[in-house]
């Protein structure tokens, strides 16, 4: 059974967490051998010194005030703080309930539970912001298994969305900037189906925090199969429309629009300087986390003066499809 597929009797948060500890976290322990530093590096930093910019330095650490004053690029040097604070910015808008087999919401729940448990069992703190049509819940950052269980319970007990207005991720990102004062690792978990205007707040948030954009998607959002005449419903607005998927021209237009949206999303993430984890409803969660850990490790080597493989240059995202 896929980690995303929850049996009918697995209704309690305790049952689900225990299942994930056995099916996902136990496998990760064996494969990563406890080296979660590769996955959660680059956050919880205290300023130690300033030095002149060197080739391969992370441009996000440039101190622009000092650079302007001395007319020479300077970067901030940090000491890593092992006491990590991580936040989950969780999108629960109607489109996240979409899924041809497994809903994106279920994928989000399992991923957040696994990451929260990995962090809290190493003594780190995690918090969460929930977004429906606004930020309607803030769970303060705390540590411990009980707290990870509390976040999972809140996710499971959240009612199905009933509104019919469009998602505005700008509100979520701006609220997060006000709530999170200490530099943290931030997972923005969403399908990023939103009204425009969220790209600038994302870049603004990334200047203070280490951001990971977890983009959820269903394969049907990328390419429609030939199913004949079907009714499509906009999960955000509730609008319904009959379309003929047997028409090849329509399917090609749909795929072209999906590809253009993919390119726009990747451009936003790259401009903001954030890593992006693209997570499909059909992915294996362990494989997805391992591939992402590998990407983080490679970027750590790059920041230390190494070279990035050709296939990873020029992009901050890693597809899990």
TORKOL-4160 file (C-alpha; in steps of 0.2 Angstrom, whole numbers, padded with zeros to 4 digits, m for minus):
321
<pt num="1" X="0000" Y="0000" Z="0000"/>
<pt num="2" X="0006" Y="0017" Z="m0004"/>
<pt num="3" X="0010" Y="0028" Z="0011"/>
<pt num="4" X="m0003" Y="0041" Z="0004"/>
<pt num="5" X="m0017" Y="0028" Z="0004"/>
<pt num="6" X="m0025" Y="0028" Z="0021"/>
<pt num="7" X="m0036" Y="0012" Z="0026"/>
<pt num="8" X="m0054" Y="0016" Z="0031"/>
<pt num="9" X="m0050" Y="0011" Z="0049"/>
<pt num="10" X="m0035" Y="0023" Z="0050"/>
<pt num="11" X="m0045" Y="0038" Z="0056"/>
<pt num="12" X="m0035" Y="0043" Z="0072"/>
<pt num="13" X="m0020" Y="0054" Z="0071"/>
<pt num="14" X="m0011" Y="0041" Z="0082"/>
<pt num="15" X="m0014" Y="0027" Z="0070"/>
<pt num="16" X="m0008" Y="0037" Z="0055"/>
<pt num="17" X="0008" Y="0043" Z="0064"/>
<pt num="18" X="0012" Y="0026" Z="0069"/>
<pt num="19" X="0009" Y="0019" Z="0052"/>
<pt num="20" X="0021" Y="0033" Z="0044"/>
<pt num="21" X="0034" Y="0029" Z="0057"/>
<pt num="22" X="0035" Y="0011" Z="0052"/>
<pt num="23" X="0032" Y="0013" Z="0033"/>
<pt num="24" X="0041" Y="0029" Z="0029"/>
<pt num="25" X="0052" Y="0036" Z="0043"/>
<pt num="26" X="0059" Y="0018" Z="0047"/>
<pt num="27" X="0064" Y="0017" Z="0028"/>
<pt num="28" X="0072" Y="0034" Z="0028"/>
<pt num="29" X="0082" Y="0030" Z="0044"/>
<pt num="30" X="0090" Y="0015" Z="0035"/>
<pt num="31" X="0093" Y="0024" Z="0019"/>
<pt num="32" X="0100" Y="0041" Z="0026"/>
<pt num="33" X="0108" Y="0032" Z="0041"/>
<pt num="34" X="0103" Y="0047" Z="0052"/>
<pt num="35" X="0111" Y="0060" Z="0041"/>
<pt num="36" X="0096" Y="0072" Z="0041"/>
<pt num="37" X="0108" Y="0086" Z="0040"/>
<pt num="38" X="0108" Y="0085" Z="0021"/>
<pt num="39" X="0089" Y="0087" Z="0022"/>
<pt num="40" X="0087" Y="0101" Z="0035"/>
<pt num="41" X="0103" Y="0111" Z="0032"/>
<pt num="42" X="0104" Y="0129" Z="0030"/>
<pt num="43" X="0093" Y="0136" Z="0043"/>
<pt num="44" X="0094" Y="0142" Z="0061"/>
<pt num="45" X="0109" Y="0153" Z="0058"/>
<pt num="46" X="0118" Y="0165" Z="0070"/>
<pt num="47" X="0128" Y="0179" Z="0062"/>
<pt num="48" X="0147" Y="0176" Z="0065"/>
<pt num="49" X="0156" Y="0188" Z="0053"/>
<pt num="50" X="0157" Y="0197" Z="0037"/>
<pt num="51" X="0169" Y="0194" Z="0023"/>
<pt num="52" X="0172" Y="0198" Z="0004"/>
<pt num="53" X="0161" Y="0189" Z="m0008"/>
<pt num="54" X="0169" Y="0174" Z="m0017"/>
<pt num="55" X="0164" Y="0165" Z="m0032"/>
<pt num="56" X="0150" Y="0152" Z="m0028"/>
<pt num="57" X="0145" Y="0161" Z="m0012"/>
<pt num="58" X="0126" Y="0161" Z="m0010"/>
<pt num="59" X="0120" Y="0178" Z="m0016"/>
<pt num="60" X="0106" Y="0178" Z="m0003"/>
<pt num="61" X="0119" Y="0181" Z="0010"/>
<pt num="62" X="0126" Y="0197" Z="0002"/>
<pt num="63" X="0125" Y="0211" Z="0015"/>
<pt num="64" X="0119" Y="0225" Z="0004"/>
<pt num="65" X="0122" Y="0239" Z="0016"/>
<pt num="66" X="0140" Y="0234" Z="0019"/>
<pt num="67" X="0142" Y="0231" Z="0000"/>
<pt num="68" X="0135" Y="0249" Z="m0004"/>
<pt num="69" X="0146" Y="0257" Z="0009"/>
<pt num="70" X="0162" Y="0249" Z="0004"/>
<pt num="71" X="0159" Y="0247" Z="m0014"/>
<pt num="72" X="0164" Y="0229" Z="m0013"/>
<pt num="73" X="0152" Y="0214" Z="m0012"/>
<pt num="74" X="0152" Y="0207" Z="0006"/>
<pt num="75" X="0143" Y="0191" Z="0012"/>
<pt num="76" X="0137" Y="0187" Z="0030"/>
<pt num="77" X="0145" Y="0172" Z="0038"/>
<pt num="78" X="0134" Y="0161" Z="0050"/>
<pt num="79" X="0137" Y="0148" Z="0063"/>
<pt num="80" X="0124" Y="0135" Z="0062"/>
<pt num="81" X="0112" Y="0133" Z="0076"/>
<pt num="82" X="0107" Y="0115" Z="0079"/>
<pt num="83" X="0091" Y="0121" Z="0088"/>
<pt num="84" X="0080" Y="0122" Z="0072"/>
<pt num="85" X="0064" Y="0130" Z="0071"/>
<pt num="86" X="0053" Y="0125" Z="0056"/>
<pt num="87" X="0036" Y="0131" Z="0050"/>
<pt num="88" X="0023" Y="0123" Z="0038"/>
<pt num="89" X="0013" Y="0135" Z="0028"/>
<pt num="90" X="m0002" Y="0124" Z="0023"/>
<pt num="91" X="m0014" Y="0128" Z="0009"/>
<pt num="92" X="m0031" Y="0120" Z="0012"/>
<pt num="93" X="m0040" Y="0129" Z="m0002"/>
<pt num="94" X="m0053" Y="0119" Z="m0012"/>
<pt num="95" X="m0041" Y="0114" Z="m0027"/>
<pt num="96" X="m0030" Y="0105" Z="m0014"/>
<pt num="97" X="m0044" Y="0092" Z="m0012"/>
<pt num="98" X="m0043" Y="0087" Z="m0030"/>
<pt num="99" X="m0036" Y="0070" Z="m0035"/>
<pt num="100" X="m0039" Y="0057" Z="m0048"/>
<pt num="101" X="m0034" Y="0043" Z="m0036"/>
<pt num="102" X="m0026" Y="0051" Z="m0020"/>
<pt num="103" X="m0030" Y="0068" Z="m0016"/>
<pt num="104" X="m0017" Y="0082" Z="m0015"/>
<pt num="105" X="m0023" Y="0085" Z="0003"/>
<pt num="106" X="m0018" Y="0067" Z="0008"/>
<pt num="107" X="m0001" Y="0069" Z="0000"/>
<pt num="108" X="0001" Y="0085" Z="0010"/>
<pt num="109" X="m0004" Y="0077" Z="0026"/>
<pt num="110" X="0008" Y="0063" Z="0025"/>
<pt num="111" X="0023" Y="0073" Z="0020"/>
<pt num="112" X="0020" Y="0086" Z="0034"/>
<pt num="113" X="0018" Y="0073" Z="0047"/>
<pt num="114" X="0034" Y="0064" Z="0042"/>
<pt num="115" X="0044" Y="0080" Z="0041"/>
<pt num="116" X="0037" Y="0086" Z="0058"/>
<pt num="117" X="0041" Y="0070" Z="0066"/>
<pt num="118" X="0059" Y="0069" Z="0059"/>
<pt num="119" X="0062" Y="0087" Z="0066"/>
<pt num="120" X="0054" Y="0085" Z="0083"/>
<pt num="121" X="0062" Y="0069" Z="0087"/>
<pt num="122" X="0079" Y="0077" Z="0085"/>
<pt num="123" X="0074" Y="0091" Z="0097"/>
<pt num="124" X="0069" Y="0104" Z="0085"/>
<pt num="125" X="0053" Y="0114" Z="0085"/>
<pt num="126" X="0039" Y="0115" Z="0072"/>
<pt num="127" X="0024" Y="0126" Z="0069"/>
<pt num="128" X="0011" Y="0128" Z="0056"/>
<pt num="129" X="m0001" Y="0141" Z="0048"/>
<pt num="130" X="m0017" Y="0135" Z="0040"/>
<pt num="131" X="m0025" Y="0144" Z="0025"/>
<pt num="132" X="m0042" Y="0141" Z="0019"/>
<pt num="133" X="m0049" Y="0157" Z="0012"/>
<pt num="134" X="m0038" Y="0166" Z="0025"/>
<pt num="135" X="m0025" Y="0161" Z="0038"/>
<pt num="136" X="m0037" Y="0154" Z="0051"/>
<pt num="137" X="m0026" Y="0144" Z="0062"/>
<pt num="138" X="m0008" Y="0147" Z="0069"/>
<pt num="139" X="0000" Y="0133" Z="0079"/>
<pt num="140" X="0015" Y="0139" Z="0088"/>
<pt num="141" X="0032" Y="0131" Z="0086"/>
<pt num="142" X="0035" Y="0117" Z="0099"/>
<pt num="143" X="0045" Y="0101" Z="0100"/>
<pt num="144" X="0041" Y="0083" Z="0104"/>
<pt num="145" X="0031" Y="0069" Z="0097"/>
<pt num="146" X="0015" Y="0075" Z="0105"/>
<pt num="147" X="0016" Y="0091" Z="0096"/>
<pt num="148" X="0019" Y="0083" Z="0079"/>
<pt num="149" X="0003" Y="0072" Z="0083"/>
<pt num="150" X="m0006" Y="0088" Z="0087"/>
<pt num="151" X="m0002" Y="0096" Z="0070"/>
<pt num="152" X="m0008" Y="0080" Z="0062"/>
<pt num="153" X="m0024" Y="0080" Z="0072"/>
<pt num="154" X="m0028" Y="0097" Z="0067"/>
<pt num="155" X="m0025" Y="0093" Z="0048"/>
<pt num="156" X="m0036" Y="0078" Z="0049"/>
<pt num="157" X="m0050" Y="0087" Z="0059"/>
<pt num="158" X="m0051" Y="0101" Z="0046"/>
<pt num="159" X="m0068" Y="0101" Z="0037"/>
<pt num="160" X="m0070" Y="0101" Z="0019"/>
<pt num="161" X="m0069" Y="0118" Z="0011"/>
<pt num="162" X="m0086" Y="0125" Z="0005"/>
<pt num="163" X="m0081" Y="0142" Z="m0002"/>
<pt num="164" X="m0081" Y="0147" Z="m0020"/>
<pt num="165" X="m0069" Y="0161" Z="m0021"/>
<pt num="166" X="m0051" Y="0160" Z="m0028"/>
<pt num="167" X="m0036" Y="0156" Z="m0017"/>
<pt num="168" X="m0024" Y="0171" Z="m0013"/>
<pt num="169" X="m0007" Y="0164" Z="m0007"/>
<pt num="170" X="m0001" Y="0182" Z="m0005"/>
<pt num="171" X="m0011" Y="0183" Z="0012"/>
<pt num="172" X="m0003" Y="0167" Z="0018"/>
<pt num="173" X="0014" Y="0173" Z="0014"/>
<pt num="174" X="0012" Y="0190" Z="0021"/>
<pt num="175" X="0004" Y="0183" Z="0037"/>
<pt num="176" X="0019" Y="0171" Z="0039"/>
<pt num="177" X="0031" Y="0185" Z="0038"/>
<pt num="178" X="0023" Y="0194" Z="0052"/>
<pt num="179" X="0022" Y="0178" Z="0063"/>
<pt num="180" X="0039" Y="0171" Z="0061"/>
<pt num="181" X="0052" Y="0183" Z="0068"/>
<pt num="182" X="0066" Y="0171" Z="0070"/>
<pt num="183" X="0075" Y="0164" Z="0055"/>
<pt num="184" X="0068" Y="0147" Z="0051"/>
<pt num="185" X="0066" Y="0133" Z="0039"/>
<pt num="186" X="0049" Y="0136" Z="0030"/>
<pt num="187" X="0039" Y="0123" Z="0020"/>
<pt num="188" X="0026" Y="0131" Z="0009"/>
<pt num="189" X="0015" Y="0117" Z="0005"/>
<pt num="190" X="0002" Y="0121" Z="m0009"/>
<pt num="191" X="m0003" Y="0117" Z="m0027"/>
<pt num="192" X="0001" Y="0136" Z="m0030"/>
<pt num="193" X="m0016" Y="0138" Z="m0039"/>
<pt num="194" X="m0019" Y="0156" Z="m0034"/>
<pt num="195" X="m0023" Y="0173" Z="m0040"/>
<pt num="196" X="m0007" Y="0183" Z="m0045"/>
<pt num="197" X="0002" Y="0193" Z="m0033"/>
<pt num="198" X="0011" Y="0180" Z="m0022"/>
<pt num="199" X="0028" Y="0180" Z="m0031"/>
<pt num="200" X="0034" Y="0196" Z="m0022"/>
<pt num="201" X="0029" Y="0191" Z="m0005"/>
<pt num="202" X="0038" Y="0174" Z="m0008"/>
<pt num="203" X="0054" Y="0182" Z="m0013"/>
<pt num="204" X="0052" Y="0194" Z="0002"/>
<pt num="205" X="0050" Y="0179" Z="0014"/>
<pt num="206" X="0065" Y="0170" Z="0007"/>
<pt num="207" X="0076" Y="0185" Z="0011"/>
<pt num="208" X="0073" Y="0181" Z="0029"/>
<pt num="209" X="0070" Y="0163" Z="0030"/>
<pt num="210" X="0076" Y="0147" Z="0021"/>
<pt num="211" X="0061" Y="0142" Z="0010"/>
<pt num="212" X="0056" Y="0126" Z="0002"/>
<pt num="213" X="0041" Y="0127" Z="m0010"/>
<pt num="214" X="0032" Y="0110" Z="m0010"/>
<pt num="215" X="0022" Y="0110" Z="m0025"/>
<pt num="216" X="0008" Y="0097" Z="m0025"/>
<pt num="217" X="0000" Y="0091" Z="m0041"/>
<pt num="218" X="m0011" Y="0078" Z="m0049"/>
<pt num="219" X="m0005" Y="0070" Z="m0066"/>
<pt num="220" X="m0022" Y="0075" Z="m0073"/>
<pt num="221" X="m0018" Y="0093" Z="m0071"/>
<pt num="222" X="m0004" Y="0091" Z="m0083"/>
<pt num="223" X="m0012" Y="0080" Z="m0097"/>
<pt num="224" X="m0029" Y="0075" Z="m0100"/>
<pt num="225" X="m0033" Y="0057" Z="m0106"/>
<pt num="226" X="m0046" Y="0053" Z="m0120"/>
<pt num="227" X="m0061" Y="0050" Z="m0109"/>
<pt num="228" X="m0074" Y="0057" Z="m0121"/>
<pt num="229" X="m0087" Y="0070" Z="m0115"/>
<pt num="230" X="m0084" Y="0075" Z="m0097"/>
<pt num="231" X="m0089" Y="0088" Z="m0085"/>
<pt num="232" X="m0075" Y="0098" Z="m0077"/>
<pt num="233" X="m0077" Y="0108" Z="m0062"/>
<pt num="234" X="m0067" Y="0123" Z="m0056"/>
<pt num="235" X="m0062" Y="0118" Z="m0038"/>
<pt num="236" X="m0059" Y="0136" Z="m0033"/>
<pt num="237" X="m0075" Y="0144" Z="m0040"/>
<pt num="238" X="m0087" Y="0129" Z="m0042"/>
<pt num="239" X="m0090" Y="0134" Z="m0061"/>
<pt num="240" X="m0094" Y="0118" Z="m0071"/>
<pt num="241" X="m0091" Y="0115" Z="m0090"/>
<pt num="242" X="m0093" Y="0101" Z="m0102"/>
<pt num="243" X="m0078" Y="0097" Z="m0113"/>
<pt num="244" X="m0075" Y="0084" Z="m0126"/>
<pt num="245" X="m0058" Y="0076" Z="m0121"/>
<pt num="246" X="m0059" Y="0065" Z="m0137"/>
<pt num="247" X="m0055" Y="0081" Z="m0147"/>
<pt num="248" X="m0036" Y="0080" Z="m0149"/>
<pt num="249" X="m0034" Y="0098" Z="m0152"/>
<pt num="250" X="m0042" Y="0102" Z="m0135"/>
<pt num="251" X="m0030" Y="0090" Z="m0126"/>
<pt num="252" X="m0015" Y="0098" Z="m0135"/>
<pt num="253" X="m0021" Y="0116" Z="m0129"/>
<pt num="254" X="m0024" Y="0109" Z="m0112"/>
<pt num="255" X="m0006" Y="0102" Z="m0111"/>
<pt num="256" X="0002" Y="0118" Z="m0118"/>
<pt num="257" X="m0007" Y="0128" Z="m0105"/>
<pt num="258" X="m0001" Y="0117" Z="m0091"/>
<pt num="259" X="0017" Y="0117" Z="m0098"/>
<pt num="260" X="0016" Y="0136" Z="m0098"/>
<pt num="261" X="0010" Y="0137" Z="m0080"/>
<pt num="262" X="0025" Y="0125" Z="m0076"/>
<pt num="263" X="0037" Y="0137" Z="m0083"/>
<pt num="264" X="0030" Y="0152" Z="m0074"/>
<pt num="265" X="0030" Y="0143" Z="m0058"/>
<pt num="266" X="0048" Y="0138" Z="m0060"/>
<pt num="267" X="0053" Y="0155" Z="m0065"/>
<pt num="268" X="0045" Y="0162" Z="m0049"/>
<pt num="269" X="0054" Y="0149" Z="m0038"/>
<pt num="270" X="0071" Y="0153" Z="m0046"/>
<pt num="271" X="0069" Y="0172" Z="m0045"/>
<pt num="272" X="0064" Y="0170" Z="m0026"/>
<pt num="273" X="0079" Y="0159" Z="m0024"/>
<pt num="274" X="0069" Y="0145" Z="m0016"/>
<pt num="275" X="0071" Y="0126" Z="m0018"/>
<pt num="276" X="0056" Y="0118" Z="m0025"/>
<pt num="277" X="0050" Y="0100" Z="m0022"/>
<pt num="278" X="0037" Y="0095" Z="m0035"/>
<pt num="279" X="0027" Y="0081" Z="m0027"/>
<pt num="280" X="0014" Y="0071" Z="m0037"/>
<pt num="281" X="m0001" Y="0061" Z="m0030"/>
<pt num="282" X="0007" Y="0046" Z="m0038"/>
<pt num="283" X="0024" Y="0048" Z="m0030"/>
<pt num="284" X="0032" Y="0037" Z="m0017"/>
<pt num="285" X="0035" Y="0048" Z="m0002"/>
<pt num="286" X="0052" Y="0040" Z="0003"/>
<pt num="287" X="0059" Y="0042" Z="m0015"/>
<pt num="288" X="0053" Y="0060" Z="m0016"/>
<pt num="289" X="0062" Y="0064" Z="0001"/>
<pt num="290" X="0078" Y="0055" Z="m0004"/>
<pt num="291" X="0079" Y="0064" Z="m0021"/>
<pt num="292" X="0076" Y="0081" Z="m0012"/>
<pt num="293" X="0089" Y="0077" Z="0001"/>
<pt num="294" X="0101" Y="0073" Z="m0013"/>
<pt num="295" X="0097" Y="0090" Z="m0021"/>
<pt num="296" X="0100" Y="0099" Z="m0005"/>
<pt num="297" X="0117" Y="0090" Z="m0003"/>
<pt num="298" X="0123" Y="0095" Z="m0020"/>
<pt num="299" X="0118" Y="0113" Z="m0017"/>
<pt num="300" X="0128" Y="0112" Z="0000"/>
<pt num="301" X="0143" Y="0106" Z="m0010"/>
<pt num="302" X="0140" Y="0120" Z="m0022"/>
<pt num="303" X="0140" Y="0134" Z="m0009"/>
<pt num="304" X="0156" Y="0127" Z="m0002"/>
<pt num="305" X="0165" Y="0129" Z="m0018"/>
<pt num="306" X="0161" Y="0113" Z="m0028"/>
<pt num="307" X="0152" Y="0112" Z="m0045"/>
<pt num="308" X="0134" Y="0107" Z="m0049"/>
<pt num="309" X="0131" Y="0093" Z="m0061"/>
<pt num="310" X="0125" Y="0100" Z="m0078"/>
<pt num="311" X="0108" Y="0093" Z="m0077"/>
<pt num="312" X="0105" Y="0103" Z="m0061"/>
<pt num="313" X="0112" Y="0120" Z="m0066"/>
<pt num="314" X="0101" Y="0135" Z="m0068"/>
<pt num="315" X="0086" Y="0128" Z="m0059"/>
<pt num="316" X="0081" Y="0126" Z="m0040"/>
<pt num="317" X="0068" Y="0113" Z="m0043"/>
<pt num="318" X="0068" Y="0094" Z="m0043"/>
<pt num="319" X="0053" Y="0085" Z="m0051"/>
<pt num="320" X="0047" Y="0070" Z="m0042"/>
<pt num="321" X="0035" Y="0064" Z="m0056"/>
